[in-house]
Amino acid sequence: MINIQLAASAILAVALSLLSITTANASSCHNPKIVQIKIAKGEYCWVYEGTATHFKGWFRKGQTLQVKMAGLAYFASPTSKDRPESWTGSIRPEDLVVEWRHRGVSAQGPNSTFISGGGENGTLNKVLPYSGTYEIGFSPCAMWHSFGRVVICAR
């Protein structure tokens, strides 16, 4: 009888741990969606519109990488327009405020290179120190998987 109870407890513990992992992976800060950057021959810029979270491409040392990002952001609405500090915290669709906002741009590249846009204006402008593959992403991760527009240029 004790072995059956022990086995049942172990199965329940495993099931609950799997459930918590599934729930965590469903949040917006997990499961990055990576898109390959495809700048056409003879062009300098590439435009993407969609729900990707990261953009990967090969760039040369000395190229100036310019990135602009913005996208939809969702916020709980205030209970009163006269008192915007009175947030309801509701995430019901009818209570959400949707705004077009800049995203915080950053890039990672060869030799542990990390490049930050350095501000909240949704831009990055940097001469690349190494040739190789760079992965461009953004924050806050609460905006991951929401529709956005990305312009990536390299000259």
Sequence and secondary structure as in RCSB ss.txt:
>XXXX:A:sequence
MINIQLAASAILAVALSLLSITTANASSCHNPKIVQIKIAKGEYCWVYEGTATHFKGWFRKGQTLQVKMAGLAYF
ASPTSKDRPESWTGSIRPEDLVVEWRHRGVSAQGPNSTFISGGGENGTLNKVLPYSGTYEIGFSPCAMWHSFGRV
VICAR
>XXXX:A:secstr
 HHHHHHHHHHHHHHHHHHHHHHHHTSTTSS  EEE    TT  EEEEEES SEEEEEE TT EEEEEEEEEEEE
E EEETTEEEEE     GGGEEEEEEE EEEEEEGGGEEEE  SSSSEEEEE SS EEEEEEEE GGGTTS EEE
EEEE 
